[in-house]
Amino acid sequence: MPKRKALIAGATGVVGRNLLRHLVKTGEWEIVALSRRTPDIEGRYTHICVDLMDAAECKAKLGHLCDVTHIFFAALAANRELAQAATDNLALLRNLVETIEPVADRLEHIHVVHGTKWYGMHLGPFTTPANEDDPRHLPPNFYYDQWDYLLDRQQGKRWACSSCRPHAISGFALGNASNLTMVIAIYAVICKELGLPLCHPGTPGNYTALYQCTDSGLLARAMVWMATTPHCANQAFNITNGDLIRWEHTWPRLAQYFGMEPGPRRRIRLLQFMADKGPVWDRIVAKHGLRPVSYKEIVNWAYGDFVFTPEYDVISSTSKARRYGFHECVDTGEMFPRLWNEMRADRIIPA
C-alpha cells in the first residue's frame, strides 16, 4: 500500500512546525510542507512556497498534488479586524481545498486548527468548562466560516473532516503570532538582563484565575489521531494538556527556572513596555552567542497582553476526546521547562 501523504499548510507556525517534526519522525508519511519561509525541520519532505491568498498561484503551484491523502490546515491570516479576518481566513482554506480536492483521488481527510475563541473567550467570561456543542457567539468568527464551509463541501464526498480546539499552544516557532512559551521566555531573559525580578505582568484576576495550555507535540499527535480515526469523522475536539494552572502558583516555578526572584505582581502592558527593548535583546544575543533572530521576529507582545489580561477562568472540557479514544495528557508545569530546555539547546534563549 502506498504511504499516506500529508499536506501541511502553515508549516512554519507553532502548530504546523511541530506537526511537520512529528510526521517526519514517524517515517510513515510522505509530506508536503506549505509556507512562505523554508521550515527549519530536518528530514524528508517537500517544501513549496505559496501564497494561499492567491487562488491562481495555488492552482499553479499545487495543482499537481493528486496523491494527497490528508490536508492539515494550520495557516492563518493574522492581525486583521474581525470581519476581514473571517473573509481572509475562509479564502485561505477555500483556495487550498478547491485546488487539491478536485484532483486528489485518494483524499481521506481535511483537518483544520481552531481554538478556544470558538467559545468567545476573547470577548469575555464564557461557560466553563467549554464543550464542543456549546452555542456559538455573535459572529464574525472565522472558525465558524471555515467549519461550515468544510461540512457543507464534505456532503456526499468520500473524505471526512475534523477540527481541534486547543488553547495557549506552547512550543517553538519563529514569527508565530501566538506563542506563550516564547513570550514568557523573552520577557524573563530581558528582565534578568536588566537586573529585575520576574513580575507577573497581568491583571489581579488573571493571576488567580484557572488557565489551560496545550503542548504543541501533544497537539500534533491529537491532530493525526483525529485525521486517521474513522469515528472522528466530521467532529471537533477540545485538545489541551488536561490539567489546569493558576499563575499565582506556577509563576514562582517559572522564575526559578530562569534563576530569578518572582517579583510583585504588576500590571504591565507588554506591547507598550517592551517596545523599546530591542537593543537589550540584541545585547543578550551577542553576549550569549545566540542565533541572530531579530527582536520583531522572535516575540509577539500583543499575544502576551491577550493571555495576561482576562480575569476569568479559561477551561475547556476534554472529555469528548477521551470518550473517542485520545487519552494523552501533559503536565503543564513540566512542559514549560522542557520546551525552554529545547530552546536553550537550539541557542534561541541563553542557558
C-alpha positions as CSV (number, residue, x, y, z in Angstrom):
1,M,0.0,0.0,0.0
2,P,1.3,3.5,-0.8
3,K,2.1,5.8,2.1
4,R,-0.3,8.3,3.3
5,K,0.6,11.8,2.0
6,A,0.2,14.8,4.2
7,L,-0.1,18.4,3.0
8,I,0.6,20.8,5.9
9,A,-0.5,24.4,5.3
10,G,1.3,26.8,7.6
11,A,4.3,24.6,8.2
12,T,6.5,27.2,10.0
13,G,4.0,28.2,12.6
14,V,4.0,26.7,16.1
15,V,1.3,24.1,15.1
16,G,2.5,23.3,11.6
17,R,6.2,23.2,12.5
18,N,5.6,20.7,15.3
19,L,3.2,18.6,13.2
20,L,5.9,18.5,10.5
21,R,8.5,17.4,13.0
22,H,6.2,14.7,14.4
23,L,5.3,13.3,10.9
24,V,8.9,13.3,9.8
25,K,9.9,11.4,13.0
26,T,7.4,8.7,12.4
27,G,8.8,7.9,8.9
28,E,5.3,6.7,7.9
29,W,4.2,9.7,5.8
30,E,5.1,11.4,2.6
31,I,4.9,15.1,3.4
32,V,4.5,18.4,1.5
33,A,5.0,21.5,3.7
34,L,3.4,24.8,2.6
35,S,4.8,28.1,3.9
36,R,6.3,31.3,2.7
37,R,9.5,30.6,4.7
38,T,11.5,27.4,4.5
39,P,10.9,25.2,7.6
40,D,13.9,24.6,9.8
41,I,13.0,21.0,10.4
42,E,15.4,18.4,9.2
43,G,14.2,15.3,7.4
44,R,12.5,14.1,4.2
45,Y,9.7,16.3,2.9
46,T,8.9,18.6,0.1
47,H,8.6,22.3,0.7
48,I,6.5,24.6,-1.5
49,C,6.5,28.4,-1.1
50,V,2.9,29.5,-1.9
51,D,0.6,32.4,-1.1
52,L,-2.7,30.8,-0.2
53,M,-4.5,34.1,-0.6
54,D,-3.8,33.9,-4.3
55,A,-6.2,31.3,-5.9
56,A,-4.3,31.3,-9.2
57,E,-0.9,30.7,-7.5
58,C,-2.4,27.9,-5.5
59,K,-3.6,26.1,-8.7
60,A,-0.3,26.8,-10.5
61,K,2.0,25.5,-7.7
62,L,-0.2,22.9,-6.0
63,G,-2.5,21.6,-8.8
64,H,-0.2,18.6,-9.5
65,L,-0.6,17.2,-5.9
66,C,-3.1,14.5,-7.0
67,D,-1.9,11.9,-4.4
68,V,-2.5,13.9,-1.2
69,T,-4.5,11.8,1.3
70,H,-4.6,14.2,4.3
71,I,-4.7,18.0,4.5
72,F,-3.7,19.6,7.8
73,F,-4.7,23.3,7.7
74,A,-2.8,25.4,10.2
75,A,-2.4,28.6,8.1
76,L,-3.6,31.9,9.5
77,A,-4.2,35.4,8.1
78,A,-3.4,37.3,11.3
79,N,-3.6,40.9,12.5
80,R,-7.0,41.7,10.9
81,E,-10.2,43.1,12.2
82,L,-12.9,40.5,12.9
83,A,-14.9,40.9,9.6
84,Q,-11.7,40.9,7.4
85,A,-10.3,38.0,9.4
86,A,-13.4,36.0,8.6
87,T,-13.1,36.8,4.9
88,D,-9.4,36.2,4.5
89,N,-9.1,33.1,6.6
90,L,-12.0,31.5,4.7
91,A,-10.3,32.4,1.4
92,L,-7.0,30.7,2.6
93,L,-8.9,27.4,3.3
94,R,-11.1,27.6,0.2
95,N,-8.2,28.3,-2.2
96,L,-6.3,25.3,-0.9
97,V,-9.2,22.9,-0.7
98,E,-10.6,23.8,-4.1
99,T,-7.2,23.3,-5.6
100,I,-6.4,19.9,-4.0
101,E,-9.8,18.2,-3.6
102,P,-10.8,18.0,-7.3
103,V,-7.5,16.3,-8.3
104,A,-6.7,14.2,-5.2
105,D,-8.5,10.9,-5.8
106,R,-7.2,9.4,-2.6
107,L,-8.1,12.3,-0.3
108,E,-9.3,10.9,3.0
109,H,-9.4,13.8,5.5
110,I,-9.1,17.5,6.0
111,H,-8.2,18.8,9.4
112,V,-8.4,22.4,10.4
113,V,-6.9,24.1,13.5
114,H,-9.2,26.3,15.5
115,G,-9.2,27.3,19.2
116,T,-11.0,28.5,22.3
117,K,-12.1,31.6,20.6
118,W,-14.8,29.4,19.2
119,Y,-16.5,29.8,22.6
120,G,-16.0,33.6,22.7
121,M,-13.2,33.6,25.3
122,H,-11.7,36.6,23.7
123,L,-15.0,38.5,24.2
124,G,-15.4,38.0,28.0
125,P,-16.3,35.3,30.5
126,F,-17.8,32.2,28.9
127,T,-19.4,29.0,30.1
128,T,-16.7,26.7,31.6
129,P,-15.7,24.1,31.1
130,A,-16.5,24.7,27.4
131,N,-18.0,21.8,25.5
132,E,-17.8,21.3,21.7
133,D,-21.5,21.6,21.3
134,D,-21.9,24.9,23.3
135,P,-23.9,27.6,21.5
136,R,-21.9,29.9,19.2
137,H,-21.4,33.6,20.0
138,L,-22.5,36.5,17.7
139,P,-20.3,36.4,14.6
140,P,-18.0,37.2,12.9
141,N,-15.7,34.4,13.9
142,F,-13.7,32.8,11.1
143,Y,-13.7,29.5,12.8
144,Y,-17.4,29.3,12.1
145,D,-17.0,30.2,8.5
146,Q,-14.2,27.6,7.9
147,W,-16.0,24.8,9.7
148,D,-19.4,25.4,8.0
149,Y,-17.6,25.5,4.6
150,L,-15.9,22.1,5.2
151,L,-19.1,20.4,6.5
152,D,-21.0,21.7,3.5
153,R,-18.4,20.7,1.0
154,Q,-18.0,17.3,2.6
155,Q,-21.6,16.3,2.0
156,G,-21.7,13.3,-0.3
157,K,-17.9,13.0,-0.5
158,R,-15.7,10.1,0.4
159,W,-13.4,12.3,2.6
160,A,-14.1,13.5,6.1
161,C,-13.1,16.5,8.2
162,S,-12.2,17.3,11.7
163,S,-11.1,20.2,13.9
164,C,-9.0,20.7,17.0
165,R,-9.7,23.5,19.6
166,P,-6.5,24.0,21.6
167,H,-5.6,26.9,23.9
168,A,-2.3,28.7,24.6
169,I,-0.3,26.4,22.2
170,S,3.2,26.1,23.5
171,G,6.3,25.2,21.5
172,F,9.0,26.8,19.4
173,A,8.4,28.6,16.1
174,L,9.8,31.9,14.7
175,G,7.5,34.6,13.5
176,N,4.5,33.0,15.1
177,A,1.6,35.2,16.2
178,S,0.5,33.2,19.2
179,N,3.3,31.5,21.3
180,L,3.0,31.8,25.1
181,T,6.2,29.9,25.7
182,M,8.2,32.4,23.7
183,V,6.5,35.4,25.3
184,I,7.4,34.3,28.8
185,A,10.9,33.3,27.9
186,I,11.9,36.6,26.2
187,Y,10.2,38.6,28.9
188,A,12.2,36.7,31.5
189,V,15.6,37.0,29.9
190,I,15.2,40.7,29.3
191,C,14.1,41.3,32.8
192,K,17.1,39.3,34.0
193,E,19.5,41.2,31.8
194,L,18.1,44.5,33.4
195,G,18.6,43.1,36.9
196,L,14.9,42.9,37.6
197,P,12.8,40.2,39.3
198,L,10.2,38.3,37.2
199,C,6.9,40.1,37.8
200,H,3.7,38.6,36.6
201,P,2.6,41.3,34.1
202,G,-1.2,40.7,34.1
203,T,-4.3,41.8,35.9
204,P,-5.0,40.8,39.5
205,G,-7.8,38.4,38.5
206,N,-5.7,36.9,35.8
207,Y,-3.1,35.9,38.4
208,T,-5.6,33.8,40.4
209,A,-7.9,32.5,37.6
210,L,-7.7,29.0,36.3
211,Y,-5.9,28.6,33.0
212,Q,-5.0,25.9,30.5
213,C,-2.3,25.3,27.9
214,T,-1.6,22.9,25.0
215,D,1.7,21.4,24.3
216,S,2.5,21.6,20.6
217,G,3.7,18.0,20.5
218,L,0.6,16.7,22.2
219,L,-1.5,18.7,19.7
220,A,0.4,17.2,16.7
221,R,-0.4,13.7,17.9
222,A,-4.0,14.6,18.5
223,M,-4.4,16.0,15.0
224,V,-3.0,12.8,13.5
225,W,-5.3,10.8,15.7
226,M,-8.4,12.7,14.5
227,A,-7.3,12.6,10.9
228,T,-6.8,8.8,10.9
229,T,-9.5,7.5,13.2
230,P,-12.7,6.8,11.2
231,H,-15.2,7.6,14.0
232,C,-13.7,11.1,14.4
233,A,-15.1,12.0,11.0
234,N,-16.7,15.4,10.9
235,Q,-16.1,16.0,14.6
236,A,-14.4,18.8,16.6
237,F,-12.4,18.2,19.8
238,N,-11.0,20.4,22.5
239,I,-7.4,19.5,23.0
240,T,-5.4,20.7,26.0
241,N,-2.8,19.3,28.3
242,G,-5.6,18.0,30.5
243,D,-4.7,19.9,33.7
244,L,-5.2,23.5,34.9
245,I,-2.9,26.1,36.4
246,R,-3.1,29.3,38.3
247,W,-0.3,31.8,37.6
248,E,-0.1,32.6,41.3
249,H,1.2,29.0,41.9
250,T,3.0,28.5,38.6
251,W,4.8,31.8,38.3
252,P,7.4,31.2,41.1
253,R,8.4,28.0,39.4
254,L,8.9,29.8,36.1
255,A,11.1,32.5,37.9
256,Q,13.1,29.7,39.5
257,Y,13.9,28.2,36.1
258,F,15.4,31.4,34.9
259,G,17.4,31.9,38.1
260,M,15.3,34.9,39.1
261,E,13.2,36.0,42.1
262,P,9.5,36.3,41.5
263,G,8.7,40.0,41.9
264,P,5.4,41.5,42.9
265,R,2.5,41.3,40.5
266,R,2.4,44.4,38.3
267,R,0.0,45.3,35.5
268,I,2.4,45.9,32.6
269,R,1.1,46.2,29.1
270,L,3.8,44.3,27.3
271,L,3.1,45.8,23.9
272,Q,4.0,49.2,25.3
273,F,6.6,48.4,27.9
274,M,8.6,46.0,25.7
275,A,8.5,48.1,22.6
276,D,11.9,49.8,23.2
277,K,13.7,46.6,24.4
278,G,15.2,45.6,21.0
279,P,18.7,46.9,21.9
280,V,18.5,44.8,25.1
281,W,17.7,41.7,23.2
282,D,20.5,42.4,20.7
283,R,22.9,42.7,23.6
284,I,21.7,39.3,25.0
285,V,22.1,37.7,21.6
286,A,25.7,38.9,21.3
287,K,26.6,38.2,24.9
288,H,25.4,34.6,24.8
289,G,26.2,33.7,21.2
290,L,22.5,33.1,20.4
291,R,21.1,32.6,16.9
292,P,20.7,36.0,15.3
293,V,16.9,36.2,15.4
294,S,15.5,39.7,15.3
295,Y,13.5,41.1,18.2
296,K,10.5,41.6,16.0
297,E,10.5,38.1,14.7
298,I,11.0,36.2,18.0
299,V,8.1,37.5,20.1
300,N,4.6,38.9,19.8
301,W,3.9,41.1,22.8
302,A,0.3,41.7,21.9
303,Y,-0.3,38.0,22.4
304,G,1.2,38.3,25.9
305,D,-1.3,41.0,26.7
306,F,-4.1,38.8,25.3
307,V,-3.1,36.0,27.7
308,F,-2.4,38.0,30.8
309,T,-5.4,40.4,30.7
310,P,-8.6,38.2,31.2
311,E,-9.7,37.9,34.8
312,Y,-11.9,34.8,34.3
313,D,-11.3,31.1,34.1
314,V,-10.3,29.6,30.7
315,I,-11.3,26.0,30.8
316,S,-12.2,23.5,28.0
317,S,-13.6,20.1,28.7
318,T,-11.5,17.3,27.1
319,S,-13.9,14.5,28.0
320,K,-15.1,14.2,24.4
321,A,-11.6,13.4,23.1
322,R,-11.2,10.8,25.9
323,R,-14.5,9.2,25.1
324,Y,-13.5,8.9,21.4
325,G,-10.1,7.4,22.4
326,F,-7.4,10.1,22.8
327,H,-6.1,9.7,26.3
328,E,-2.7,11.6,26.3
329,C,-2.0,14.3,28.7
330,V,0.9,16.6,29.6
331,D,1.9,18.2,32.9
332,T,1.9,21.9,32.2
333,G,4.3,22.7,35.0
334,E,6.8,20.2,33.4
335,M,6.1,21.4,29.9
336,F,7.5,24.9,30.3
337,P,11.0,23.9,31.4
338,R,11.1,21.1,28.8
339,L,10.4,23.5,26.0
340,W,12.8,26.1,27.3
341,N,15.5,23.5,27.5
342,E,14.9,22.8,23.8
343,M,15.2,26.5,23.1
344,R,18.4,26.7,25.1
345,A,19.9,23.7,23.1
346,D,18.9,25.4,19.9
347,R,20.6,28.7,21.1
348,I,17.3,30.6,21.0
349,I,17.5,31.7,24.6
350,P,20.6,31.8,26.9
351,A,21.4,28.8,29.1
